[in-house]
Amino acid sequence: MAAPRAEVVIDLDNLRHNVAYLDGLAKDADTMAVVKADGYGHGAVEVARAAVEAGATWLGSCSLAEALTLRAAGFTVPILAWLDPPGTDYTPGVEQDVDLAASSITQLKDITAAAGKAGKTARVHLKIDTGLSRNGCPAADWPALVDLAAKTANIEVHSIWSHLAVADEVGHPATDAQAERFDDAYREALAAGLDPRRHLANSAAVITRPDLHLDLVRPGIAIYGLNPVPVPADLRPVMTFRSTVALAKRIPAGESVSYGLSWTAKSDTNLALVPVGYADGVPRSLSNRMHVWLAHKRRPVVGRVCMDQIVVDCGDDAVAEGDEVVLFGSGDEGEPTAREWADTTGTIDYEIVTGMYRPRVARTYSGTRR
Ligand SMILES: *Cc1c(COP(=O)(O)O)cnc(C)c1O
């Protein structure tokens, strides 16, 4: 087999480890593995399979289409889909037992209409906005929403739920304020005659707020082994991004490298050309600010990141065409991590790994159970 040009390797053993660990942290709650955006760029179906093997009893997706992809792949566990535009036909979702979120009366009516068409009860999770001001029903409209849901025949309210804004900032008072508003919303739901379960916790809250685990937790980033909080957690990064040296050469002192000639060799040096660039998910803003793991060492990428290529300075070390190059990985051996890329470019590791979902990057799996 040819050496990879641009490849992410997804370690499903690490994913299973992370899910089992998080499930253990939230012993009294069920665990929903969040696999939206094609499993944060890791492959939703493969991730979901490994997550269920490791103890997840729910799957979470953003759109109904994502949920239906999981159903088509054969998953029978509950799947929650939480955000689609108005006018979405939820009928296939109801038919295929996808749990649906409603943040408004309009959404609840769309789901009710779909339940009518499907000729079966739709299972709904009513979402309250407790302070994120994004998706979710404003508190002022909540009594009407829970009232209508309680009265609608072909709607079964499974849960009420909300999403946290600053759970990654440990000890931030806004999380407590959100939890209080969530309690208020729960009391109003009970008063309307509902008896819902409750869920609130993202990865950060799974790790730091056991009091908010409630009935179900919804970890996303942590199942991929990336820790959103500065608190130790036994998580193992799942994605490694690698390539192969395509060309090795020596240049004399004074020669410069790549578009703009932004880096100049101070002495004669060996260069390794790696055939990945910003079309493969290497941010151009990492030009002259990144390293790769190559021939047992971290080595600097010199000059600009191009669409298809980067150049690594290897000094006097012999580096051969065909050598493996790790762009980012677990960090265990000293290789860069997705977090390091995020810190350098001013983003979060969520965006780095999710951004690896692109047609030019091959995806392979290790630790697959057959
Ligand atoms: C993405 C998402 C999650 C998971 O968040 P992480 O920070 O990745 O753990 C949980 N709930 C909702 C509603 C989400 O959109």
The ligand as an SDF file (V2000), in Angstrom:
LIG
                    3D

 15 15  0  0  0  0  0  0  0  0999 V2000
  -22.1910   20.0220   20.7450 C   0  0  0  0  0  0  0  0  0  0  0  0
  -23.1340   19.8540   21.8550 C   0  0  0  0  0  0  0  0  0  0  0  0
  -22.8050   19.0920   22.9880 C   0  0  0  0  0  0  0  0  0  0  0  0
  -21.4170   18.5620   23.2470 C   0  0  0  0  0  0  0  0  0  0  0  0
  -20.5890   19.6180   23.6570 O   0  0  0  0  0  0  0  0  0  0  0  0
  -19.0590   19.3470   24.0420 P   0  0  0  0  0  0  0  0  0  0  0  0
  -18.5560   20.6520   24.5330 O   0  0  0  0  0  0  0  0  0  0  0  0
  -18.4020   18.9460   22.7600 O   0  0  0  0  0  0  0  0  0  0  0  0
  -19.0490   18.2740   25.0280 O   0  0  0  0  0  0  0  0  0  0  0  0
  -23.7860   18.8620   23.9240 C   0  0  0  0  0  0  0  0  0  0  0  0
  -25.0280   19.3700   23.7700 N   0  0  0  0  0  0  0  0  0  0  0  0
  -25.3570   20.1390   22.7140 C   0  0  0  0  0  0  0  0  0  0  0  0
  -26.7240   20.6850   22.6050 C   0  0  0  0  0  0  0  0  0  0  0  0
  -24.4310   20.4120   21.7220 C   0  0  0  0  0  0  0  0  0  0  0  0
  -24.7760   21.1740   20.6780 O   0  0  0  0  0  0  0  0  0  0  0  0
  1  2  1  0
  2  3  1  0
  2 14  2  0
  3  4  1  0
  3 10  2  0
  4  5  1  0
  5  6  1  0
  6  7  2  0
  6  8  1  0
  6  9  1  0
 10 11  1  0
 11 12  2  0
 12 13  1  0
 12 14  1  0
 14 15  1  0
M  END
$$$$
